[in-house]
Amino acid sequence: MATTYDMCMLGMGPVGTTSAVCIAKQGFNVIGVDINPKRVEAFARGEAPFIEPEVNNIIKETLAKGNFRVTADAREAIRSARIIMIAVGTPTPEETGIPDLSQLDAVAKSIGEAIRDVDHQPIVVVRSTVPPGTMRGRIGKIIAEHSGKQIGEGFHIGSNPEFLREGKAVKDFFHTGRVVIGADNAQTAEAIAELYKDVIGKRVKVSVETAEFAKYVDNTWHAVKVTFANEIGRICQAFGGNPAETVDVFLADDQLNISSYYLRPGFAFGGSCLPKDTRGLLALAKQFNVTIPMVGGLLDSNEEQINQGVERIMRHEPKVVGLLGVAFKEHVDDLRESPALMVASKLMAHGIKVVAHDPFYEADEQLDLPRTDKKLTMSTLEDVLAQAEVLAQLHNIDTYNQAARSAKQPVENLTTVTNKDVHDLKETGAAKKAA
Ligand SMILES: NC(=O)c1ccc[n+]([C@@H]2O[C@H](COP(=O)([O-])OP(=O)(O)OC[C@H]3O[C@@H](n4cnc5c(N)ncnc54)[C@H](O)[C@@H]3O)[C@@H](O)[C@H]2O)c1
């Protein structure tokens, strides 16, 4: 049976509506569903049930063209759509922070019941903001239970989070930083990507779980930016500085400040500057009685990163640990506030023997360790590999990558994570045409 609709949107709040009408504007056949009869009636009159610039015009345009309508009949809409997108509310109570997913559960049940006897394989996509794992582990399971079909066989799953700003939603839809598409296979990802054929911006194709998590990551980052700017501004005001000028100086550096630099998960920071100057800023704030909880938490968070690294190593219950790299980062010999030396101190405090190598230090050299009188005796790489029951790689250099690949013992990689396979980050589709 051929499907009537390219896409069915379940939940016509601000998110569902903007996405549905912008997809319809590109020529797709779209049906929206909402359980609130007042919302359905508003659409029939050609009006969105909320204020969002340009949306009413697109509703009228697509209603007139006949490729968009809204109904309360979820079953028929679901059954006749190739892609079923979910944009119901996921309210999150302030006290717990745990999102209420009951609207999603109800929608999942309706989808399961409706697709039980369809003979195509619909793609179910979550657009609501949800914790990672919700699509596969919760919505997908409910759909499977009520349809008697399996994920990847009777239906496919995807995640396509929404990043539009209210008030600029239509503009953001057609000109975006990136469209994030989470799917289990290339065909599903391509089918979702097709809904954005006229959109200018990158397409990022990732796993369903990474796509779900992306929304939390973005919004938390935006909150971090606002809070950081405000904490710096508060200190500036306190000592009589110029907050606007200070931030302009900060923003002028697009190599280290406003860039992807320092933004990849890896190990703790150290060295002669970051810990010392963070302490300096905290002391300045204290001197002027300014409270800056976010910056105030940085050193604790950094120590936690070291503790987690130590825990990962200790899980192997080793008697001897080999450290690959002791300077505070690769390619330098600076040991000041080196997280690697903190790892060594903490392991020794647990009675574990530590053997270490670093290309800039000779075998048998004795290094001072933080928070202990003990010394770290350096070894050759061969000795480290021969003695260690587990290796902790702290520097991302070719010699250590090779050693880690052929190591006979387990390796805990504490270096910075990179993903050379981040998919399809190129400008595509309409972006190419527009260029
Ligand atoms: N508002 C934003 O700016 C924004 C931005 C990005 C992401 N989000 C996320 O998108 C999701 C939706 O946000 P919103 O602001 O549009 O939500 P909303 O609560 O305003 O709208 C949800 C709509 O879903 C309808 N609905 C509920 N159960 C339904 C069902 N079983 N079948 C059909 N319709 C049903 C409701 O009647 C309502 O009209 C949330 O997860 C939110 O966190 C919101």
The ligand as an SDF file (V2000), in Angstrom:
LIG
                    3D

 44 48  0  0  0  0  0  0  0  0999 V2000
    9.2480   25.1350   22.7940 N   0  0  0  0  0  0  0  0  0  0  0  0
   10.4970   25.1290   22.3750 C   0  0  0  0  0  0  0  0  0  0  0  0
   11.0850   26.1770   22.0940 O   0  0  0  0  0  0  0  0  0  0  0  0
   11.2180   23.8350   22.2110 C   0  0  0  0  0  0  0  0  0  0  0  0
   12.4060   23.8180   21.4980 C   0  0  0  0  0  0  0  0  0  0  0  0
   13.0420   22.6050   21.2540 C   0  0  0  0  0  0  0  0  0  0  0  0
   12.4980   21.4280   21.7300 C   0  0  0  0  0  0  0  0  0  0  0  0
   11.3450   21.4570   22.4650 N   0  0  0  0  0  0  0  0  0  0  0  0
   10.8010   20.1740   22.8990 C   0  0  0  0  0  0  0  0  0  0  0  0
    9.8200   19.7520   21.9380 O   0  0  0  0  0  0  0  0  0  0  0  0
    8.7460   19.0820   22.6060 C   0  0  0  0  0  0  0  0  0  0  0  0
    7.4460   19.7860   22.3180 C   0  0  0  0  0  0  0  0  0  0  0  0
    7.5190   21.1180   22.7620 O   0  0  0  0  0  0  0  0  0  0  0  0
    6.2880   22.1130   22.6220 P   0  0  0  0  0  0  0  0  0  0  0  0
    6.7100   23.3900   23.2750 O   0  0  0  0  0  0  0  0  0  0  0  0
    5.8090   22.1490   21.2140 O   0  0  0  0  0  0  0  0  0  0  0  0
    5.2120   21.3090   23.5490 O   0  0  0  0  0  0  0  0  0  0  0  0
    3.6870   21.6390   23.9230 P   0  0  0  0  0  0  0  0  0  0  0  0
    3.4610   20.9470   25.2170 O   0  0  0  0  0  0  0  0  0  0  0  0
    3.4170   23.1050   23.8050 O   0  0  0  0  0  0  0  0  0  0  0  0
    2.8690   20.9380   22.7690 O   0  0  0  0  0  0  0  0  0  0  0  0
    2.6750   19.5590   22.7240 C   0  0  0  0  0  0  0  0  0  0  0  0
    1.3950   19.2690   21.9540 C   0  0  0  0  0  0  0  0  0  0  0  0
    1.2040   17.8710   21.9310 O   0  0  0  0  0  0  0  0  0  0  0  0
   -0.1690   17.6010   22.0450 C   0  0  0  0  0  0  0  0  0  0  0  0
   -0.3370   16.2130   22.4850 N   0  0  0  0  0  0  0  0  0  0  0  0
   -0.1710   15.6780   23.7180 C   0  0  0  0  0  0  0  0  0  0  0  0
   -0.4370   14.3550   23.6870 N   0  0  0  0  0  0  0  0  0  0  0  0
   -0.7660   14.0400   22.4130 C   0  0  0  0  0  0  0  0  0  0  0  0
   -1.1440   12.8490   21.7630 C   0  0  0  0  0  0  0  0  0  0  0  0
   -1.2560   11.6890   22.4120 N   0  0  0  0  0  0  0  0  0  0  0  0
   -1.4120   12.8890   20.4350 N   0  0  0  0  0  0  0  0  0  0  0  0
   -1.3390   14.0480   19.7530 C   0  0  0  0  0  0  0  0  0  0  0  0
   -1.0040   15.2300   20.3230 N   0  0  0  0  0  0  0  0  0  0  0  0
   -0.7120   15.2190   21.6450 C   0  0  0  0  0  0  0  0  0  0  0  0
   -0.6530   18.6300   23.0450 C   0  0  0  0  0  0  0  0  0  0  0  0
   -2.0640   18.8300   22.9680 O   0  0  0  0  0  0  0  0  0  0  0  0
    0.1390   19.8580   22.5740 C   0  0  0  0  0  0  0  0  0  0  0  0
   -0.5860   20.5980   21.6100 O   0  0  0  0  0  0  0  0  0  0  0  0
    9.1410   19.0600   24.0780 C   0  0  0  0  0  0  0  0  0  0  0  0
    9.8330   17.8560   24.3280 O   0  0  0  0  0  0  0  0  0  0  0  0
   10.0790   20.2330   24.2310 C   0  0  0  0  0  0  0  0  0  0  0  0
   10.9700   20.0740   25.3070 O   0  0  0  0  0  0  0  0  0  0  0  0
   10.6930   22.6370   22.6850 C   0  0  0  0  0  0  0  0  0  0  0  0
  1  2  1  0
  2  3  2  0
  2  4  1  0
  4  5  1  0
  4 44  2  0
  5  6  2  0
  6  7  1  0
  7  8  2  0
  8  9  1  0
  8 44  1  0
  9 10  1  0
  9 42  1  0
 10 11  1  0
 11 12  1  0
 11 40  1  0
 12 13  1  0
 13 14  1  0
 14 15  2  0
 14 16  1  0
 14 17  1  0
 17 18  1  0
 18 19  2  0
 18 20  1  0
 18 21  1  0
 21 22  1  0
 22 23  1  0
 23 24  1  0
 23 38  1  0
 24 25  1  0
 25 26  1  0
 25 36  1  0
 26 27  1  0
 26 35  1  0
 27 28  2  0
 28 29  1  0
 29 30  1  0
 29 35  2  0
 30 31  1  0
 30 32  2  0
 32 33  1  0
 33 34  2  0
 34 35  1  0
 36 37  1  0
 36 38  1  0
 38 39  1  0
 40 41  1  0
 40 42  1  0
 42 43  1  0
M  CHG  2   8   1  16  -1
M  END
$$$$
